[in-house]
Structures are given as C-alpha cells and as structure tokens.
Amino acid sequence: MRSVSFGFPYVDSLKILQKFGPGCDFYGHGSSEDLDDLETRLRSGQRYLGLFCEFPGNPLLTCPDLNRIRQLADEFSFAVVVDETIGTFANINVLPVADIIVSSLTKIFSGDSNVMGGSAVLNPRSRYYSCCQKIMREYIYEDTFWAEDAIFMERNSRDFLRRIVRINSNAEAICDVLRDHTLVKNLYYPLFNSSKQLYDAFRLPRGGYGGLLSIVFNHPEQAKAFYDALDTAKGPSLGTNFTLCSPYVLLAHYHELQWAADFGVNADLVRVSVGLEEPGELRLKFRQALQVAAMALR
Ligand SMILES: Cc1ncc(COP(=O)(O)O)c(C=O)c1O
C-alpha cells in the first residue's frame, strides 16, 4: 500500500518514501485544499498505509492541520507519522494525534554538532502500537549506536530544555529585525505564518516557535549579498547551538528548483537556524547584513 507525504518536507524524507517500498502520493502544499483532495480520494476508495508530515515543515515552517488528518486517519485506517524535529517536544506535543513521532536528535536536542542520532516514539494509545512494536523489535530495530556517541548525545541533551527557551526568544528577536524590512519579501516562521493557529493547537503552555526561520528577499542579488555578509556560520544543518545560515533550497533541491518553486519554495530562500548567542549581538549581525544587502542593486 502506498503512503502520503503531506506538506513540503525535508528532502530525504520524501525521497525515501518515493524510492523505497510501494511509493507515496505527494501533497507538497500541505494546504486545506490538499486535504480536501486527499479526502476525496479516500472517499472514492483509495487506501493508504500511512501519512507522513513535518510539524512544522522544512523550510517554509508551515504546519498541516493535524486534527483533520487524525480524523481522516481514524475513519480510513492509516497511520500518522509526524516528524517534529523542527518544533521539538520542548515546544509542541503532537502525541495525541500521531501514531508515531520521529525526531532527528542530531539537531537541537544535541545542539553541539558532534554526534548524530534519531528517535521514533510509538504511541502506546495508537491502534497500531502492538503491531509497530513487534515489527520494530523483530525486523527493524538494530542497536547500531556507537557507545561514545550515546555518551555524547546524553551529555549534550542535559540542558536541551534550557537551550530551547533561549533559542525561541532569539529567533523572535531576529524576526523583529527582519519583519516588515523593505528588502524582505517573505519571512517564514511558525509565529507569523498563516498556519499559526494550527501550530498553536499543539503548542505547550510555555512552548515557543522554535529556532528555524526562512527569508525570501525581493531580489536574488539581495539574498546573495545578505548571505555573504551575515557574520554567522554557514552550512546545511540546523538546530546547532550557534547560528547557522544556509542557501537551503540550492543545497537540497539544486536539480529540481522549478519543482520546488511550484510548491512555493523559492530557490533564493535563505534559511537561518538560530543559536544561543547574545540577542543584542545577533540583532546587530542581522542589521549589518541587511545594510550590505541594501547596497546590492546600486
Ligand atoms: C525535519 C527533518 N527531519 C529529519 C532530518 C534528518 O536528520 P538526520 O540527519 O539526523 O537523520 C532533517 C535534517 O535536516 C530534518 O530537517
């Protein structure tokens, strides 16, 4: 049985669903119209094994309507798998609507960029729990975690909850600099996206909106100048304790830029993973890069 990939996801997640097993149907906008279409397919008899989505998605930070997805999953018997790497369980709790939650622990859970790892949480209240647990135990799970990696991952994660609070507020501080700036065409962040209420439905009482944001400038030249001038680390990961900036779409979708654009993902998007630096220092760096970008078309 095929699966559904709902919303524009991290590049490898979609590729894996497409290349291994029976494949997937891709709903790249992750919109309510996409859900209408999925519902129509389901009502006309199409069946799926599972629906995979991110909460929020990478790199547009939009959120799917998880409550509606859950209703469809209950009615038409498919599993819901939510990747909450970007939201993180310190900010959101999607367990009530997910059969499985997956998360990259390589990112902010570790923060130190010196160890990789991932987790899959099987929801004990899911109707698929015992089946998933059996399959996991008997066919899938292999303890390949190198002992020293486990030690580093545990040690790094000890202050995860404190770090995420600082990262949430630093990200909002950077958004304040970027929002409504004349060079910025679109700023993508869960707090300001139109899907904010879908995020808020799963936000913990003290949860924030995470450390990832994406910027689209009015002109590609401004994006280039901003990226070059921004005095932070540059690289493709996210969730590092230090601020990390990346031309994400060029790196992840270089051979399919038009395809990404068809889902509203701009080739010149600059993605920023916000770190733990002093907020004043970060604001200054972003203002300085914007000043350089403002000269790009002169
Ligand atoms: C949302 C999301 N899920 C999963 C991953 C993969 O993480 P890892 O490299 O730790 O497997 C990434 C990587 O960027 C991601 O952005």
The ligand as a Tripos MOL2 file, in Angstrom:
@<TRIPOS>MOLECULE
LIG
   16    16     1     0     0
SMALL
NO_CHARGES

@<TRIPOS>ATOM
      1 C1         12.6990   17.8490    9.5450 C.3       1 LIG1
      2 C2         13.9080   16.9640    9.4470 C.ar      1 LIG1
      3 N1         13.7970   15.6570    9.7440 N.ar      1 LIG1
      4 C3         14.8630   14.8320    9.6750 C.ar      1 LIG1
      5 C4         16.1030   15.2790    9.2930 C.ar      1 LIG1
      6 C5         17.2470   14.2900    9.2010 C.3       1 LIG1
      7 O1         18.0420   14.3280   10.3020 O.3       1 LIG1
      8 P1         19.3090   13.3410   10.4670 P.3       1 LIG1
      9 O2         20.3510   13.8360    9.5350 O.co2     1 LIG1
     10 O3         19.6900   13.4750   11.8960 O.co2     1 LIG1
     11 O4         18.8230   11.9780   10.1270 O.co2     1 LIG1
     12 C6         16.2630   16.6260    8.9640 C.ar      1 LIG1
     13 C7         17.5920   17.1390    8.5530 C.2       1 LIG1
     14 O5         17.7840   18.2790    8.2440 O.2       1 LIG1
     15 C8         15.1370   17.4890    9.0520 C.ar      1 LIG1
     16 O6         15.2310   18.7970    8.7300 O.3       1 LIG1
@<TRIPOS>BOND
     1     1     2 1
     2     2     3 ar
     3     2    15 ar
     4     3     4 ar
     5     4     5 ar
     6     5     6 1
     7     5    12 ar
     8     6     7 1
     9     7     8 1
    10     8     9 2
    11     8    10 1
    12     8    11 1
    13    12    13 1
    14    12    15 ar
    15    13    14 2
    16    15    16 1
@<TRIPOS>SUBSTRUCTURE
     1 LIG1         1 GROUP 0 **** ****
